[in-house]
Amino acid sequence: MSWALWLAVPVVLTVLAAVATWIRNRPARPPGTRRAMREHGEFLDALVETARSKDRGPRSDSGT
């Protein structure tokens, strides 16, 4: 019967590792409405900041 314990230990450890990996890598919950709107606003603000960047050089298609 002790041989059953020796065989059970790797099986149990493998199952525990699989469960731990599954729990750790689950996708995050979707954010609530307020958080989603706040994060979207921050995203749009970052886009505006990038568009108005002073580091941009002159445009090559300027007519004059």
KOLTORKE-567869 format. One record per residue: residue number from 0; x negated, y, z of N, C-alpha, C, O in turn; residue in one letter. Coordinates in steps of 0.2 Angstrom, whole numbers, plus 5000, padded with zeros to 4 digits. Atoms other than C-alpha are relative to their C-alpha. Layout:
N
    k   n.X   n.Y   n.Z  ca.X  ca.Y  ca.Z   c.X   c.Y   c.Z   o.X   o.Y   o.Z  r
  NUM     X     Y     Z     X     Y     Z     X     Y     Z     X     Y     Z  a
...
This chain:
64
    k   n.X   n.Y   n.Z  ca.X  ca.Y  ca.Z   c.X   c.Y   c.Z   o.X   o.Y   o.Z  r
    0  4996  4994  5000  5000  5000  5000  4996  5006  5000  4998  5012  4998  m
    1  5005  4994  4999  4985  5012  5003  4998  5002  4992  4997  5008  4991  s
    2  5001  4998  5007  4982  5011  4984  5005  5005  4997  5004  5009  4993  w
    3  4995  4995  5003  4999  5020  4981  4998  5007  5002  5000  5011  4999  a
    4  5002  4994  4998  4993  5034  4991  4994  5003  4996  4994  5009  4994  l
    5  5005  4998  5004  4977  5035  4981  5003  5002  4993  5000  5007  4990  w
    6  4997  4998  5007  4987  5036  4965  5005  5006  5001  5006  5009  4996  l
    7  4995  4994  4999  5000  5048  4972  4997  5007  5001  5000  5012  4999  a
    8  5004  4994  4999  4987  5061  4977  4999  5004  4994  5001  5010  4994  v
    9  5001  4996  5006  4982  5066  4959  5007  5002  4997  5008  5008  4994  p
   10  4993  4999  5003  5001  5065  4954  5003  5006  5003  5005  5011  5000  v
   11  4998  4994  4996  5006  5077  4968  4997  5006  4999  5000  5011  4998  v
   12  5004  4994  5001  4992  5089  4965  5001  5003  4993  5001  5009  4992  l
   13  4998  4997  5006  4996  5090  4947  5006  5003  4999  5007  5008  4996  t
   14  4993  4997  5000  5014  5093  4950  5000  5007  5003  5003  5012  5001  v
   15  5000  4993  4996  5010  5107  4963  4996  5005  4995  4998  5011  4996  l
   16  5003  4995  5004  4998  5115  4951  5004  5002  4994  5004  5008  4992  a
   17  4995  4998  5005  5011  5115  4937  5005  5004  5002  5007  5009  4999  a
   18  4995  4996  4997  5024  5122  4948  4997  5007  5002  5000  5012  5000  v
   19  5003  4993  4999  5012  5136  4954  4998  5004  4994  4999  5010  4994  a
   20  5001  4997  5006  5007  5140  4937  5006  5003  4997  5006  5008  4994  t
   21  4993  4998  5003  5025  5141  4931  5002  5006  5004  5005  5011  5001  w
   22  4998  4994  4996  5029  5153  4946  4996  5006  4998  4999  5011  4998  i
   23  5005  4994  5001  5014  5164  4943  5001  5003  4993  5000  5009  4992  r
   24  5000  4997  5007  5017  5166  4924  5007  5001  4998  5008  5002  4992  n
   25  4993  4998  5002  5036  5169  4924  5000  5007  4997  4997  5011  5000  r
   26  4999  4993  5002  5041  5184  4914  5003  5005  5005  5007  5002  5010  p
   27  4997  4995  4995  5045  5200  4924  5007  5001  4999  5010  5000  4994  a
   28  4993  4999  5000  5063  5204  4928  5001  5007  4996  4996  5011  4996  r
   29  4999  4994  5004  5070  5217  4916  5001  5006  5005  5005  5005  5011  p
   30  4999  4995  4995  5070  5234  4925  5007  5003  5000  5011  5002  4996  p
   31  4993  4997  5000  5085  5243  4931  5001  5006  4996  4996  5008  4993  g
   32  4999  4995  5004  5093  5257  4922  4996  5006  5002  4993  5009  4997  t
   33  5004  4994  4998  5085  5271  4932  4993  4999  4998  4989  5004  4996  r
   34  5007  5001  5001  5068  5264  4931  4998  4999  4992  4993  5002  4990  r
   35  5001  5000  5007  5069  5260  4912  5001  5007  4997  4997  5008  4993  a
   36  4999  4993  5002  5075  5278  4909  4994  5004  5002  4991  5008  4998  m
   37  5005  4996  4998  5061  5285  4919  4993  4998  4996  4990  5002  4994  r
   38  5005  5002  5004  5048  5274  4910  5000  5002  4993  4995  5003  4990  e
   39  4999  4998  5007  5055  5278  4893  4998  5008  5000  4995  5010  4995  h
   40  5002  4993  5000  5053  5297  4898  4993  5001  5000  4990  5005  4997  g
   41  5008  5000  4999  5035  5294  4903  4997  4998  4993  4992  5001  4991  e
   42  5003  5002  5007  5032  5285  4886  5001  5006  4995  4996  5007  4992  f
   43  4999  4994  5005  5040  5300  4876  4995  5006  5002  4993  5009  4998  l
   44  5004  4995  4998  5030  5312  4886  4993  4999  4998  4989  5003  4996  d
   45  5006  5002  5002  5014  5303  4882  4999  5001  4993  4994  5003  4990  a
   46  5000  4999  5007  5019  5303  4864  4999  5008  4998  4995  5010  4994  l
   47  5001  4993  5002  5021  5322  4864  4994  5003  5002  4991  5007  4998  v
   48  5007  4997  4998  5005  5325  4873  4995  4998  4995  4990  5002  4994  e
   49  5004  5002  5005  4996  5315  4860  5001  5004  4994  4996  5006  4990  t
   50  4998  4996  5006  5005  5324  4846  4997  5007  5001  4995  5010  4995  a
   51  5002  4993  5000  5000  5341  4853  4992  5000  5003  4990  5006  5005  r
   52  5007  5000  4998  4982  5336  4857  4996  5005  4996  4996  5006  4990  s
   53  5004  4995  5003  4969  5350  4854  4994  4997  4997  4990  5000  4994  k
   54  5006  5003  5002  4956  5337  4850  5001  4998  4992  4996  4996  4989  d
   55  4998  5002  5007  4964  5334  4833  4996  5006  4995  4997  5012  4996  r
   56  5003  4995  5005  4954  5342  4818  5005  5002  4995  5011  5001  4995  g
   57  4995  4998  5005  4961  5351  4804  5002  4995  4995  4999  4990  4994  p
   58  4997  5005  5004  4972  5342  4792  4997  5001  4993  4995  5006  4991  r
   59  5003  5000  5007  4965  5337  4775  5004  5002  4995  5002  5004  4989  s
   60  4995  4998  5005  4981  5341  4766  5002  5007  5000  5007  5008  4997  d
   61  4998  4993  5000  4982  5359  4770  4999  5003  4993  4993  5003  4990  s
   62  5000  4997  5006  4986  5369  4755  4995  5006  4999  4992  5007  4993  g
   63  5004  4995  5001  4975  5384  4758  4993  5000  5004  4989  5005  5003  t
